[in-house]
Amino acid sequence: MASRVPLAVLAVAVAIGYPLLVYLGSASLSVSSLALLLLGLALARLVLSGDWRRPRQYPLPLALALLCAVAIYWDSPVALQYYPVIMNLAVAALFAWSLTGSESLIEQLAGRFTDMSKKPPQVRVYQKRLTAVWALLLCANAAVAAYTACCMSPAAWALYNSLVAYLLMAAFMAGEWVFRQFYRRSLERRLRAGPVDCG
């Protein structure tokens, strides 16, 4: 088991650094070699993490396999640049789909750390709205990622998708955390003052 840990860590690191790997690899490897390397690392992560036992984890590796096939067929790495688009849309779909159920994705995540039954209903409303905002934000990021893939240089694509996009997400999370503190204090004052209209 211990021998698998370094490979698993490597696979995760490659997944995070995918844009840089594509950018640097396309300069030193043939398209077919680069595509097969990316696909091999994706499959290694799927196996080493145990996700191969869960069919719901298959769509992203299958999408990457399709992009790799297109890249090899056209002998161009451009197709590989659309994987961040697919990843963003896939995660956005998870956020959006959760809104159709009884609990949004953020409510489910929060429920792992706190007893949501003890929270006022306004908290759940806030979490549902935040889930919707995340879905929209990821869709917007997918659109920008697609623009960088089709209309900008490979260097600009790699810079945005390996650094700028993550900085923007981090800035949003920091801003949301600050806003949440003000919202929580405001909600606490309203609850102490009397009943709050939840409609």
JOZI-V967772 format. One record per run of one state. SS is the DSSP state (@ for helix, = for strand, . for the rest). FROM is the first residue (numbers start at 1). LEN is the number of residues. If there is no record, write none. Layout:
ss->SS from->FROM len->LEN
ss->SS from->FROM len->LEN
This chain:
ss->. from->1 len->1
ss->@ from->2 len->15
ss->. from->17 len->1
ss->@ from->18 len->11
ss->. from->29 len->2
ss->@ from->31 len->18
ss->. from->49 len->2
ss->@ from->51 len->3
ss->. from->54 len->1
ss->@ from->55 len->20
ss->. from->75 len->2
ss->@ from->77 len->22
ss->. from->99 len->6
ss->@ from->105 len->7
ss->. from->112 len->4
ss->@ from->116 len->3
ss->. from->119 len->2
ss->@ from->121 len->31
ss->. from->152 len->2
ss->@ from->154 len->40
ss->. from->194 len->6
